[in-house]
C-alpha cells in the first residue's frame, strides 16, 4: 500500500463497513433497493468524505452516495462498489435567528430537522416523511407539505457546502461559485456531494390538517373538481392524495395541510374540498408541524419496500388525463398512485433560477408498483397517463435514463445541467448511472 492510501485507510479507521461486519445489513441498502456494495464508508467530516472519494478512485470502485434516508430511486446503493453514507453528518445549527438562517448537514433526516427547529418557531419546506434524508431531497427539488405556501426545498437554499469529485471542498452561494449553487439546487447528484446546506427557514409552529375520503367516479370528475378547487385555493393549502381501488370502487384519501394556525384561513381553505363530490371529512385540527414529519417515521432502510416508481407533472387536469389516472388506479396492474399539489409559491420562481425548471405545472402524479410487478409492468400501465404529462421530478424516478433526463431537465436546463456536470466532475465519477 502506498503512503497516500495508507493515510486514507488511517483517516477512515472505524468508518468502513464491509460484508463481514455485523452492521453491514443496516448499511447495504436503501428503503426500496437491496444492494451488495464491497464497502460502505460512513464519514463524519469533510476530510473523511475526501478520503473515501480517493479510496474509490484508487481502487476503481463504482460510487454511490446517500444521505441516509429513504433513497427511493435506489441510486444510493450498488453492487461491488463503494457507498458513501452521510448519516453521521447530521448536525443542525441555527446560525442567525433574526435572519432565519439555518445550517443543516446533508446526513440529517427531516424529522430531526423539524424537531431541532421547533423550539425556535422555525421550519423548512421539505418532504412529507420524517425518514427522508436532507441531502437527497435538497439536491433534487423538495415537494412536501408546505410547497404551495413556501416553495420547494431548493427555493430556500442560500448556500451549499460541496465536496467535488476531485476531493476539493467548495462553498457555493450567490457570490461564490454561483453556477455550482444553481446546479446543486435541482441536479446536484451529478455535480458534487452536498455536505451541508444553509437554508432560509420560515416562521412556523402549528398547521391545520384535515383528512378526507372521496369516492372517485370512473370519469375522474372528482379529481377535476379537486384540481379546480386548488387552482383558486389560498396558497396556504397544500394537498396530497392517494388513490385506492377495491371491489370496483376507487377512493381518494386526501391529506390537506394549511400552513397557519389561523382557524379562519384553515376553514376557508378546506371547505371547498368538501364540495368536490362524495366526500367524508374524517378529522381536522391544528397540530405542530413536527407531527407531519415525526421522529417515529425514522427507521432502518433495508430494502423492505422494493418497488419501481415513475412520475409526471400536469398543468391542467383535463377530462382525458383524469380518466387515465383513474383507469390506472383501477386497472389490472396493481399500482400505488399519489397526486401532490404544486403551484402557489412554486410558480413565483423563475424557471431558470434553479435546475428545477417546472414552475407552471400544478400537479405531480406519482405511480409505484411492487413485486412481482416491476419496471416494465409499471411502464405499460403508466403510458396512458404519461401522454398527459409534461416533465418529471428526479426524486420519484427509480430507473433514470436519457429519456427521463430530458423530461426532468428539458431544453436549455438540460443543456446547462450536462455542461456543469462535466465541468465539476469531468470523469463522471458521481454521475447518476455511472
N, C-alpha and C positions, 0 to 999 in steps of 0.2 A: 504494500500500500504506500503510495507517495505521500509526501508531507501534507499536501493540501487535503487529500482525502482523509488522512489521519486526523487532521484538525476538524474536518467536518464530522467525523464519527464521534469525536470527543464532544463537540458542540451539541450533538443530538443524543448524547447518552441518556438513556431512560425515556426517550421521546420517540422511539421507533418500535412499532408493533408488527410482528411477523406471524405467519400461520402457526408457529409453535407456541405463541403466547396464549394464556388462558383468556385474555380480554379481546382476542382477535375477532371473535364473533360479534362483539359490540361495535367494532370499528370497520368491518369489511364492507358493509352495505349501506344503502340509503333506504328510505321508507318503502320504495317501490321496486328496488333492484338489488338482487344478491350479487355481490362482487367477490372476486378472488385475487386481490392485489398481492404482489410479492411483499410489499411493506407499506405500512401506514405511518406517516410522520405526523406527530401531534405537537406542533411548535407552541412555544409560549412567548415568543418575541419575534420582532422583525429579523433579527440575526438568525434565529432558528429557521425561519422561512427561507432565507437566502441560502443557508446550509443545505436544506432539503432540496432546493432547486439545483444546487451544484451536484448533489449526490445523484439526482435523477438524470442530469445531463451526462455526468461522467459514466454512469452505468447504462445509459441508453434506455432508461425505463419510460414507458408511456406515463403521462402525468394526468391526474385528475385532482381537482381542488373542490373542497366543500366547506361550508361554514358550520356544519354540524347539525343542521336541521333536516327537514323533510327530504329535500333533494328529489322532487317529483320527476324530473327528467331522467334520472338515473345516471347523469353525466358525472356525478360526484363519486363514482367508483369505477373500477376497471378490472381487467384480467391480467395478472402477471406484471403489473406496473406499480407505480407509486401513487398513493393518495396522500395529499396534504390536507389534514383535517384541522380546522382552525378553532375547534370548540373551546380550547383552553384560553384563547384570546377573546375574552368576553367582558372586559371592563366597560362600565357605563359611567360617564362623568358629566355633570352639569358645569360647563365652562363659564357661562355667563347667564345668570338667571334673568337679568333685565332684558337681554337680547334673545333669550330663549335658545341659546346656543348649547348644543349637547354633542359630546363625543361618544361614539359607540364603536367598540371593536367588532370586527366582522364575524367573530365566532359566537356572539351573543344570539339568543333567540328572542323573539318578540315578546314572549311572556316576561322574560327578565327585564326587557326594556320598559314595558308598561309598568311593571312593579317598581322599578327604580325611579321612574319619573313621577309616579303618582303622588308621593309626598310633596313634590314641588308644584303640583297642579298643572303638569305638562303631559303631553302625549305627542307621538309621531304617527302620521298617517302611514299605516303599514298593512300587512296582510290580514287574514281573517282567522288565523290559527296560531296559538301561542308557541307551537313547536317549530314554526318556520324560522330558518336561520336568517340573520340580518344580511350577511354578505350576498347570498344568492338572490334574495328578493330585491335588495337595494341596487344591485348592478343590472337588474333586468327590467324593472318598472315599479311594481308595488301597487296592486289593486286590492283594496281592503275595505273595511267598514267605514272609513272616513273619506273615501275617494272623491265623492261629489262635493264635499264640503271643503276639503283641504288639498285635493290633488293627489297625484301619485307619490310614492315614497321618493322617487328620483327628483321630484319637483322641490323637495325640501332639503336636498343635499347641497351644502355650501362648499365642501372640500372633501377630498378623498386622499388617504394615505395609501400609496400603491407600491407594491413590490413588482418590478418588471422582471421579465424572464431572464435577464442577464444578472439578476441579483442586486440591482440598484434600487434604492428606496427613493420615492419621489412623492412630494406633496402636490396635488393638483387642485387648483382653485381658480377663481376668475382672473387673477393676475399672473399666476404661475402655472404653466402647462395647461392653458385653457382647453386645448384640443383633447388632452387626456381626460380632463374633467367631463368634457362633452361625451366622449365615448364610454366612460365609466358609468354614466347615467343612462343605462338602457342596453348597452352592448359590452359590458365590462369584462365578460368571461374570456374574450379573445385578446384583450389588451394587457391585462396585468392581474395580479392578485390583490384585491382590496383588503387592506389590513384594518383600517378604521375609517369611519365617516364622521364628518361634522354636519349635524342637521340643525335646521331652524325648526324647533318644536312649536307646538301650538298650545294655547291656554285651554285646557280641557280636563275636567274631572269626571263628570257624570254625563250619560247619554240616555236618550229614550230608546227603548227596544220593544218591538211588537213581533209576535209570532202569529202567522196567519196560515190557513189552509184553504186553497181554492180548488174546486173541481174544474178540470180543463176539458173543454169541448174538443172534438176531433179536428175542427177547423182552426183551433187556436185563437178564437176571438178573445178569450180571457187574457192571453199573452199580449195581444194587440192593445187591449184596453189598459193593461198594466203599463205597457210602453208609452201610451198616450198620457197616462197619469204622471209618469216620471218626467215626461217632456215638460210639463207645466209645474212640476213639484218644486218646493223650496229646495235649495241646494243642500240644506242640512240633511236631507233624506238620501240615504243610500240603501239599496236592497240587494239581497242575494236570494236566488230562487233555485230549488231543486225539484226536478220532475221525477215522479214515480208512477209506474203503471202496474196495476194488479187487477186481475179478473175483468179485463177490458175497461177499466176505469183509470184515467190518468189524473193525478193530483199534483198540485204545485204547493210545495212547502216554502213559505216566504218568510224571511227574516228582514225586518225593516229597522234600520238604525237611524236615529235622528241625533245629530251632533250638537246637542244642547240639553240643558235641564229645564228649559222654559216649557212649562206644560202647554201653554197656548200654541207654541210652534210645533210641539210634538203632536198635539191633537190635529192641527191644521195639516200637518204632513201626512199623517196616517189615515185620516178619514176618507180621502179619495180612493184609497186602496180597497176599502170596504165595498165600493160600488163597481168593481170590475167584473162581478159575476157572482157565482155561488160561493161566497167567502165566509169562513168562520174565523173569528178572532179568538185565538187560543189564550193569549196572555199579553199584557202590555204593562210597562212600568219604566221607572228610572233606575239606572244601575251604574256603578262605577265602570269606567272604560276598561279597567283591568279584568272585569268579568267576561269581556268578549274575547280576550286572549289570555286566559288564566294559566298559571303555573301547572295546573292539573293536566294541561294539554301536553306537557313535556314528557317524552318517553324515549326509549332507545329506538333507533331506526335499524331494523334488521331484516329488511326485505319482506315485512309481514303483509304488505298490501301491494302485491305485484299487479301491475296494471299498465295499460297503454292509454295515452291521453293526447288529444288534439283540441284545437280551439279555433274560433274565428270571431271577428269583430263585425258588428252590424250597426248601420246608421239609423235606418228606419225599418221597423219590423213590418214588412209587407204581409198581405194575406198568404202569399206563397211561402214566404220564409217561416211564418208562424206554423203553417200546416206541416212543413218539412220537419220542424223541430218536434212537434207532437208525434208525427209519424215515426221518427227515430226513437222517441221515448217509449212508444208502444209497439215497436217493431220486433222482428224475430231475433235480433241480436241484442241481448241484454246490455244496456248501457246506462251509466250514471251521467245525467245531464244537468248542468248548472247554467244559470244566467246571472251575470253580475251587471249592475247598472254602472254606467260611466256618465260622461257629460259634466255639467257644473264646472267646478274648478279645473278639471282636466282640460276642458276646452279653452280655458283662459290662456294657456301656454302656447307660444309659437311652436308649430310642428318642427321647426328647425333648431329649436333651443336645446334639445337633448336628442339622444339616439333613440328615444321612444317617440315616433312621429305621429302616432294615431290619436289625433286630438279632436276629430269631429264625430267619431263614432260614439254611439250612446249605449251599446250593449256588448258584453263579452259572453259568448256561448262556449261552454267547455263540455267535452264529452270524453268519458273514460270507459274502457272495457276491462274485464278481469278474466283470468284463466277459466276455461280453456279458450276464451276469445282473445286473440292477440291483435297485433298491429294491422294485419291485413283485413281481418273482420271489421275492425274499427274503421278503416279507410273506406270499405264498401258501404257501411252503414252511414258514414258521415258525408259521403259525396253529395246526396241531395241537399243537405244543409249548406255544404261548402259553396254551392252555387250562389248563395245569397249573402256570402260574407265578403268583406274587403279588409285584408290584413289579418295578422295574428300576433299573439303575445308570447314572447320567448319562454316565460316561466311555466307555461302549460303545454309544452311540446315535448313528447317523450322520444321521438325519433327524428331529430332535426336533420335536414339535408339541404341541398341547394334550393329546392323549390320552397321549403319553409323559410329559408333565409330571405328569399325575395319577398315573401309575404310579411315577415317580421320587420324587415328593413327595406322597404320598397324604394325604387328610384334613386334620387340623389342621396338619401340617407344610407342606403346600402353601399353606394359607391364610396361615400366618406368613411363608413364603418370599415370596409375592406382595406382602404388605404391606411387608416390609423392602426388597425390590427397589424398590418405589415410593418408599419413604422416602429411600433412599440415592441413587437415580437416578430422579428424578421424570419426566424426559423419556424414559426408556428408552434412553438412548444406548448403554449397554453390554449391554442385554438380548439374550439369545440370539434370533436370528431377525430382529433389527431392523437 
